[in-house]
Amino acid sequence: MLPPTELLNFLKKEEKFVIATHMSPDGDGLGSAIALSTALQKIGKETILLCRDSVPQQCKFMPGHERFHNFDTLQLSAVSHQSFKNLILVDCNDIDRISTEVSQISNLKFQISAVIDHHESEKPFGDIRWVTPEAAATGLMVFHIIKELGVEMTEEMAINLYAAISVDTGNFRYENTTHEVFSVAAELKKAGARTHAIYRELFESWSEGRFNLFMKVLNTLEMKDGIAFVRVTKKMFEETATFPDDTEHFVDFPRIMKDIKVSILFREIENDYYKLSLRSKDDINVAHVAEEFGGGGHKNAAGCRIRADFETAKREVLKAFHTIPRAL
Amino acid sequence: MLPPTELLNFLKKEEKFVIATHMSPDGDGLGSAIALSTALQKIGKETILLCRDSVPQQCKFMPGHERFHNFDTLQLSAVSHQSFKNLILVDCNDIDRISTEVSQISNLKFQISAVIDHHESEKPFGDIRWVTPEAAATGLMVFHIIKELGVEMTEEMAINLYAAISVDTGNFRYENTTHEVFSVAAELKKAGARTHAIYRELFESWSEGRFNLFMKVLNTLEMKDGIAFVRVTKKMFEETATFPDDTEHFVDFPRIMKDIKVSILFREIENDYYKLSLRSKDDINVAHVAEEFGGGGHKNAAGCRIRADFETAKREVLKAFHTIPRAL
């Protein structure tokens, strides 16, 4: 995986960069942005890190996470940032993923913008684009940029990049885990990433409330035709003092059963209105089912919304699985 | 990690080997034994695989698992195996871990025995010993033996060795995951190990009964002073048609909470008699507590038995944590 020469030249030639990652940031976006920023600073560049939303709790161990500006603090440092004429989007390839507020975006007046991302491209944005969907994580791409820039991998960079890769491969569980992912992990470990501690911070730092929510959700489990249905209600959030973000990965859990091919989490938005997250194994295409209800996604991970009471919604979804070809 | 010359010479010089792994076999023992056996066959040797107990369900995807003999089927092939004068113990370093029955062991009359293991040594056994506690898995050691023998890594060997390493590192989660573990994983992936599928077989092939047992156990959760107590009763096994083996890893789960430092599973053996599994984080030494009740183990993973009703047992354990220095 070789970064394009155009991108490397841009990084070498220019002096000041705003490095931005997407709203609702995750370990891959944050870690990639921080590591890239640190590497550029090592070769004498100035960088500003930008993210609309705050760093989530489980990423606060990442060294340098406190360096992110949001749009408000960026404005406060307006004098300096006005001289930053270069933008680098990291872990997204669309300016709308940085902010949905036109006023915030229109304040960003850049001469050159570059994109470093591994998501499927939809809206072309950027003068220089390096978009590699086959890369398991943007962190992997930034690793190669740092190598090509000839910057020594510090412990701080290694922690950030390892976290990025760990998050986006489910700690080496997902199908995107190539031999290159393992090779890079080996180098990051050598460079000082304490991998066990990083795993714990990312995946094992639940609050007690989140654990209680998890139990409540799993206790709603129903199974039919290899499909697992679990449900989270507004009342459960209230009872456990938790928020929708706390349900992250809950939908994955029922797939631990050999006979479960599909797992669906119904999250109550309001009375008789549900947001569904669908996950499947192997060749079962849940995107087809989600599309039936006006949603979408990927083959094994999709989402949609249904306005109906729970029993009706469940019945409709089950029907869709049985009528759509190759859905089950 | 270089295998000793004496071991390599033994493997090259001799012709017929019985390769045995420990009772209650796991992925590391089985995978290491199969891969070593296959490699030796590639250079013209004859091998017999031996394990007292049957291959557990989650390891039945491992290619070659059906080649294991137990002591009965080994006896049936007595004529041939009598000519096998060399024993290799894999993933254990004590002949008592092969079988506790003296009659079975005394039937094994070998001229030379070798040991390949990563457990701490207690009872010296074997003419040739390669015991490397710092190796994350025996599979890692066998990988290096295969390299040194100059045998090409086949897909079958790669699957077995990857499974061995995945099991013993908790799929790269545990502290024993060194940079070398990642490098070897990269090579095994290149050689054809379908790592996502292997993960699923090893960690995500629960029966519905096991899932129901898990829910029952987690629903018993109590927390005090950073210690999580969960409990499994004989009634729960009956209700879910499961067995003690099905509780594997259950005790780990409460540690997903940031504030939980110790997790303890109480398994009811009979009325007012419990087997305890203790797990801890960081420097909390649960072996000290287990020893207090006549048990033992390692710093972060230990076990013991207590004859008392549940409430009394829990109180006694809690007291031990507060009285033993550095226990909490």
Interface residues (C-beta under 8 A of the other chain):
Chain A: N171 F172 R173 Y174 E175 T177 T178 H179 E180 F182 S183 A185 A186 E187 K189 K190 T195 H196 Y199 R200 F203 E204 S205 W206 S207 E208 R210 F211 M215 L218 N219 L221 M223 P254 R255 I256 M257 K258 D259 K281
Chain B: N171 F172 R173 Y174 E175 T177 T178 H179 E180 F182 S183 A185 A186 E187 K189 K190 T195 H196 Y199 R200 F203 E204 S205 W206 S207 E208 R210 F211 M215 L218 N219 L221 M223 P254 R255 I256 M257 K258 D259 K281
